[in-house]
């Protein structure tokens, strides 16, 4: 008898399993609809350590339950056999055991064992469970509110990180614009040293998602450097106007700049993840972007309008191809899972691979996925699946498979405009 069938007296008891059992008891006293419980856990699954395979098994178990099983005073218990679960998930027996164990250790299911260690159950004429032994999904009910609160905190952290990244972008562009203006105007000053300081800071920008604390510290260093550059620039301009250079002033500015030590910036990874792979970029050079910044505009106004201006410009490019950063920024729920599955995604090939791995988690069949790729092409199909995944994770789409098929049908009729959906989601984030 496998360990997921055995009586709890035979299974090795851990603190995680004990907690899961207490959560199951608490969940019995709650009335949380199945859809609400599953949306809550999917939104934060990657953060609490769930893998794609774990979610696939959880979805399979959830499909075995009925609406009345989630009412107060009842427990949604699944007594499906190993053979059935292996057939539905494609797992081997050892993989099935591993995923079930992790779900229980993390506290989203519990094991309710019969005296002989077998799973079984029966319902009455109204399909109400009378007695059952197997996988108990009651912990999902008990933790639905906790998961919703955690999701809100993660969302707030993501939004803060995105805002900080936009502020860093504005600061670095203004610094570069000032240095380039000084060099082109042959103004005297420690411009090479200041440019080196800027490059040093740029090299410490996180390549992966990082916590807001690190970004706040980075932003502070960028703003200090920006202040030094502005002071040095204004002094050099005044000296140039009166044809009287002041080396002492320039040396003092250099010494003040040396007091900054960007190497103190902490760039270690943090377990609290955000969803942004890379900043959205335009085709203009960085110098041209910097020249478009209005120096006298309030910083927050400049920052708030930057992404909106980009979205407006992108919308004017009818039929323009979507780029990878845009897709990932517009779909933070998918990006969170993609990071867990594949780490940093370099190109569309990586995104296609990870999307295929995550596809079963939202119940999109292999046939529907293959059809989308045949009709839309791999890249557009991948973008469509990413959008479907994100909307399902946020509770906007109840039937992911049907939604994806609908996009394929729209494409056949020439009515599919994916770029509008992605830019629209970006606009919502910028609002």
Secondary structure, 3 states (H helix, E strand, C coil): CCCCCCCCCCCCCCHHHHHHHHHHHHHCCCCCCHHHHHHHHHHHCCCCCCCHHHHHHHHHHHHHCCHHHHCCCCCCEECCCHHHHHHHHCCCHHHHHHHHHHHHHHCCCEEECCCCCCCEEEECCCCCEEEEEEEECHHHHHHHHHHHHHHHHHHHHHHHHHHHHHHHHHHHHHHHHHHHHHHHCCCCCCHHHHHHHHHHHHHCCCCCCCCHHHHHHHHHHHHHHHHHHHHHHHHHHHHHHCCCCCHHHHHHHHHHHHCCCHHHCCCCCCCCCCCCCCCCCCCCCHHHHHHCCCCCCCHHHHHHHHHHHHHHHHHHCCCCCCCHHHHHHHCHHHHHHHHHHHCCCCCHHHHHHHHHHHHHHHCCCHHHHHHHHHHHCHHHHHHHHHHHHHHHHCCCCCCHHHHHHHHHHHHHCCCCCHHHHHHHHHHHHHC
